[in-house]
Amino acid sequence: MSVTADPVQDRTQALLKPREGGPQSGRRWFLPVILTVISLIWLFPLLLALVNSFRDYAYTAKNGYISWGGFTLDNYKNAWSQGDFGLHFWNSFIITVPAVLLTLFLSACVAFVVARFSWRINLALLGFFMAANLLPPQALLIPVYRMFRAIEVPFWFSESGTLLNSFQGLILVNVAFQTGFCAFVLSNYMKALPKELYESAVIDGASVTRQFFQITLPLCRPALAALAVLQTTWIYNEFFWATVLLQQGDKYPVTSSLNNLRGQFFTDNNLVAAGSMIIAIPTLVIFFVLQRHFVAGLTLGATKG
């Protein structure tokens, strides 16, 4: 018994099947080529800085930066000693860790209120916290500087008696500018959590505080990890407010170490490149440690809420 093929179905499959050498086959190689070229253009200056950080300046001055040879580790030794990286790394640690933890905690509290409770002021509250991200820092430079200079604090809190020239003042500024963005991201993430979880918790007699610490925060670990990576990178690399609010060189963060590698009449670019690589190491370590949570947090945040 022979099976008769459906001519309509065969015609449909033939029309849907891409032709060899047609426009769709061209797109298969065009997009990867374009992405590869863009990636190489983006990586070229980074790779050039990495290679030249291991090269002697006299060799590159004679043969050019796009050459091969003259490799040495002296640039890293000299950069560490001249830039005083040990002190400035500690300063960045004192500034970055409390600022990131405080930012994530406060933004999680704001996001929980906005996502969990239906109030008329929810949108206005979230917009109030987001307002700090809408203004450029340069526009707030003079008001913030005068305010910090006028606020008097105990000397045990700040050696200057004000919020100027203190790590606490710089931490507060970073928290104020970063809380809005984190609250916005976390609120969208928390809105996607099932309401049945909170209804079951209320039936079991769980208070709002317990719901926040034992239900919401554990479920938001991917989003918190992603924000932790971003906030650590932003606050660690921040230098604008540090130069405004800190008045002593021994309190500057690690980003100021590059200024110590510049001479008055001459700058060894290979030495500066080595210092830049040293500064980039902590953020790279944090990213690779939290990479799994970082990618998961970005993916879930993009598909939910």
C-alpha positions as CSV (number, residue, x, y, z in Angstrom):
1,M,0.0,0.0,0.0
2,S,1.6,3.3,-1.1
3,V,1.4,6.5,1.0
4,T,0.5,9.5,-1.0
5,A,2.3,12.7,0.0
6,D,0.3,15.9,0.6
7,P,1.4,18.4,-2.2
8,V,0.3,21.4,-0.1
9,Q,2.4,20.3,2.8
10,D,5.4,19.6,0.6
11,R,5.0,23.1,-1.0
12,T,4.8,24.8,2.4
13,Q,8.0,23.0,3.7
14,A,9.8,23.9,0.5
15,L,8.9,27.6,0.9
16,L,9.9,27.7,4.5
17,K,13.2,25.9,3.9
18,P,16.0,28.5,3.5
19,R,17.8,28.4,0.2
20,E,21.5,27.8,0.0
21,G,23.3,30.9,-0.8
22,G,20.3,33.1,0.0
23,P,20.1,36.1,2.3
24,Q,19.6,33.9,5.5
25,S,22.8,32.0,4.8
26,G,24.7,35.3,4.5
27,R,23.4,36.4,7.9
28,R,24.8,33.3,9.5
29,W,28.4,34.5,9.0
30,F,27.8,38.3,8.9
31,L,26.7,38.7,12.5
32,P,29.5,36.6,14.0
33,V,32.1,38.5,12.0
34,I,30.8,41.9,13.0
35,L,30.7,40.8,16.7
36,T,34.2,39.5,16.5
37,V,35.5,42.7,14.9
38,I,33.8,44.8,17.6
39,S,35.2,42.6,20.4
40,L,38.7,42.9,19.0
41,I,38.4,46.7,18.7
42,W,37.2,46.9,22.3
43,L,39.9,44.5,23.6
44,F,42.8,46.0,21.7
45,P,43.6,48.9,24.1
46,L,43.2,46.6,27.1
47,L,45.5,44.0,25.7
48,L,48.0,46.7,24.6
49,A,48.1,48.1,28.1
50,L,48.5,44.6,29.6
51,V,51.4,43.7,27.3
52,N,53.2,47.1,27.7
53,S,52.9,46.9,31.5
54,F,55.5,44.0,31.3
55,R,57.9,46.0,29.0
56,D,60.7,48.3,29.7
57,Y,60.1,51.9,28.8
58,A,63.5,52.3,27.1
59,Y,62.7,49.5,24.7
60,T,59.2,50.8,23.8
61,A,60.6,54.3,23.3
62,K,63.1,52.9,20.8
63,N,60.9,50.4,19.0
64,G,57.4,51.7,19.6
65,Y,54.5,50.4,21.6
66,I,53.4,48.1,18.9
67,S,56.4,45.8,19.0
68,W,57.6,42.7,20.8
69,G,60.4,42.4,23.4
70,G,61.8,44.1,26.4
71,F,59.8,42.2,28.9
72,T,60.4,42.8,32.6
73,L,58.6,42.8,36.0
74,D,60.3,45.9,37.3
75,N,57.2,48.0,36.3
76,Y,55.0,46.3,38.8
77,K,57.6,46.5,41.6
78,N,58.2,50.2,41.0
79,A,54.5,50.9,40.6
80,W,53.7,49.3,43.9
81,S,56.4,51.2,45.8
82,Q,56.0,54.6,44.1
83,G,52.2,54.5,44.1
84,D,52.0,53.4,47.8
85,F,49.4,50.8,46.8
86,G,49.4,49.1,50.2
87,L,48.0,52.2,52.0
88,H,45.6,53.2,49.3
89,F,44.2,49.6,48.9
90,W,43.4,49.7,52.6
91,N,41.7,53.1,52.2
92,S,39.6,51.7,49.3
93,F,38.7,48.7,51.4
94,I,37.5,50.9,54.3
95,I,35.4,52.9,51.8
96,T,34.1,50.3,49.5
97,V,33.0,47.4,51.8
98,P,30.8,49.5,54.2
99,A,29.4,51.5,51.3
100,V,28.4,48.4,49.3
101,L,26.9,46.6,52.3
102,L,24.9,49.7,53.5
103,T,23.7,50.4,50.0
104,L,22.4,46.9,49.4
105,F,20.7,46.7,52.8
106,L,19.0,50.1,52.5
107,S,17.9,49.6,48.9
108,A,16.6,46.1,49.8
109,C,14.5,47.7,52.6
110,V,13.1,50.4,50.2
111,A,12.4,47.8,47.5
112,F,10.6,45.5,50.0
113,V,8.3,48.3,51.0
114,V,7.6,49.3,47.4
115,A,7.0,45.7,46.2
116,R,5.3,44.2,49.2
117,F,2.8,47.0,50.2
118,S,0.4,48.8,48.0
119,W,0.5,52.5,49.0
120,R,-0.2,55.6,47.0
121,I,3.2,56.9,47.6
122,N,5.1,53.9,46.3
123,L,5.9,55.4,43.0
124,A,6.8,58.8,44.5
125,L,9.0,57.0,47.1
126,L,10.9,55.1,44.4
127,G,11.2,58.3,42.3
128,F,12.6,60.1,45.4
129,F,15.4,57.6,45.8
130,M,16.0,57.6,42.0
131,A,16.4,61.4,41.9
132,A,20.0,61.1,43.0
133,N,20.9,59.2,39.9
134,L,19.3,61.8,37.5
135,L,21.6,64.7,38.5
136,P,25.2,64.8,37.5
137,P,27.6,64.8,40.5
138,Q,29.2,68.0,39.2
139,A,25.9,69.9,39.7
140,L,25.9,68.9,43.4
141,L,29.5,69.5,44.1
142,I,29.3,72.9,45.8
143,P,26.1,72.2,47.8
144,V,27.4,68.9,49.1
145,Y,30.8,70.4,49.9
146,R,29.3,73.3,51.9
147,M,26.8,71.0,53.7
148,F,29.6,68.6,54.7
149,R,31.7,71.5,55.9
150,A,28.9,72.9,58.0
151,I,27.9,69.6,59.7
152,E,29.8,69.2,62.9
153,V,30.4,65.7,64.3
154,P,32.3,64.4,67.3
155,F,36.0,64.1,66.9
156,W,35.9,60.4,67.6
157,F,33.7,60.2,64.4
158,S,35.9,62.4,62.3
159,E,39.3,63.9,63.0
160,S,38.3,67.2,61.3
161,G,35.2,67.7,63.4
162,T,33.1,67.8,60.2
163,L,32.2,65.3,57.5
164,L,35.0,66.6,55.3
165,N,38.2,64.7,55.2
166,S,36.6,61.6,56.6
167,F,35.9,58.1,55.3
168,Q,32.4,58.2,56.8
169,G,31.4,61.3,54.7
170,L,32.6,59.6,51.5
171,I,30.7,56.4,52.4
172,L,27.5,58.4,53.0
173,V,27.8,60.1,49.6
174,N,28.3,56.9,47.8
175,V,25.4,55.3,49.6
176,A,23.2,58.3,48.7
177,F,24.0,58.1,45.0
178,Q,23.7,54.4,44.6
179,T,20.7,53.5,46.7
180,G,18.2,54.6,44.1
181,F,19.5,52.4,41.3
182,C,19.7,49.3,43.6
183,A,16.2,50.0,45.0
184,F,14.8,50.2,41.5
185,V,16.3,46.9,40.4
186,L,15.4,45.1,43.6
187,S,11.8,46.3,43.6
188,N,11.2,44.9,40.1
189,Y,12.8,41.7,41.2
190,M,10.8,41.4,44.4
191,K,7.5,42.1,42.5
192,A,8.1,38.9,40.6
193,L,8.2,36.8,43.8
194,P,5.0,34.7,44.3
195,K,2.5,36.4,46.7
196,E,1.5,33.0,48.0
197,L,4.8,32.8,49.9
198,Y,3.9,35.9,51.9
199,E,0.3,34.8,52.4
200,S,1.5,31.5,53.8
201,A,4.0,33.3,56.0
202,V,1.2,35.6,57.4
203,I,-1.0,32.5,58.2
204,D,2.0,31.0,60.0
205,G,2.3,34.1,62.1
206,A,5.5,35.5,60.5
207,S,6.0,39.2,61.1
208,V,7.0,41.7,58.4
209,T,10.6,41.7,59.7
210,R,10.8,37.9,59.5
211,Q,9.3,37.9,56.0
212,F,12.0,40.3,54.9
213,F,15.0,38.5,56.4
214,Q,13.9,34.9,56.0
215,I,11.9,34.9,52.8
216,T,12.8,37.9,50.6
217,L,16.5,38.3,51.1
218,P,17.3,34.6,50.5
219,L,15.3,34.6,47.3
220,C,17.0,37.8,46.1
221,R,20.5,36.5,46.4
222,P,21.1,36.4,42.6
223,A,20.0,40.0,42.3
224,L,22.0,41.1,45.4
225,A,25.1,39.3,44.0
226,A,24.8,41.1,40.6
227,L,24.3,44.4,42.3
228,A,27.2,43.7,44.7
229,V,29.5,43.2,41.7
230,L,28.3,46.4,40.0
231,Q,28.4,48.5,43.2
232,T,31.9,47.3,44.2
233,T,33.2,48.2,40.7
234,W,31.5,51.7,40.7
235,I,32.4,52.7,44.3
236,Y,35.9,51.2,44.1
237,N,36.7,53.1,40.9
238,E,35.0,56.3,42.1
239,F,37.5,59.2,42.4
240,F,35.4,62.4,41.9
241,W,33.9,62.7,45.4
242,A,37.2,61.4,46.9
243,T,39.1,64.4,45.5
244,V,36.3,66.8,46.7
245,L,35.7,65.5,50.2
246,L,39.1,64.1,51.2
247,Q,41.8,66.7,51.9
248,Q,44.7,64.5,52.9
249,G,46.7,62.3,50.5
250,D,47.0,59.5,52.9
251,K,43.2,59.0,52.9
252,Y,42.8,58.8,49.1
253,P,41.5,55.6,47.6
254,V,43.6,53.4,45.4
255,T,42.6,55.2,42.2
256,S,44.7,58.1,43.3
257,S,47.8,56.0,43.2
258,L,48.1,56.5,39.4
259,N,48.7,60.2,40.1
260,N,51.7,59.3,42.1
261,L,53.2,57.5,39.1
262,R,53.1,60.6,37.0
263,G,56.2,62.8,36.9
264,Q,56.3,66.6,36.7
265,F,57.9,66.6,33.3
266,F,57.9,63.0,32.2
267,T,55.4,60.0,32.5
268,D,56.4,56.4,32.1
269,N,53.3,55.0,30.4
270,N,54.4,51.5,30.9
271,L,54.6,52.2,34.7
272,V,51.1,53.7,34.6
273,A,49.9,50.6,32.7
274,A,51.3,48.3,35.4
275,G,49.6,50.4,38.1
276,S,46.3,50.2,36.2
277,M,46.6,46.4,36.0
278,I,47.2,46.3,39.8
279,I,44.1,48.4,40.5
280,A,42.0,46.2,38.3
281,I,42.8,42.9,40.1
282,P,40.3,43.2,43.0
283,T,37.3,43.9,40.7
284,L,38.3,41.0,38.5
285,V,38.6,38.7,41.4
286,I,35.1,39.7,42.7
287,F,33.6,39.3,39.3
288,F,34.9,35.8,38.8
289,V,34.0,34.7,42.3
290,L,30.4,35.9,41.9
291,Q,30.1,35.3,38.1
292,R,27.5,32.6,38.4
293,H,25.3,34.7,40.6
294,F,26.0,37.8,38.6
295,V,24.8,36.2,35.3
296,A,21.8,34.6,37.0
297,G,20.8,37.9,38.6
298,L,21.0,39.7,35.3
299,T,19.0,37.0,33.5
300,L,16.2,36.8,36.0
301,G,16.0,40.6,36.3
302,A,15.6,40.8,32.6
303,T,12.8,38.3,32.2
304,K,10.7,38.9,35.3
305,G,8.8,41.8,36.6
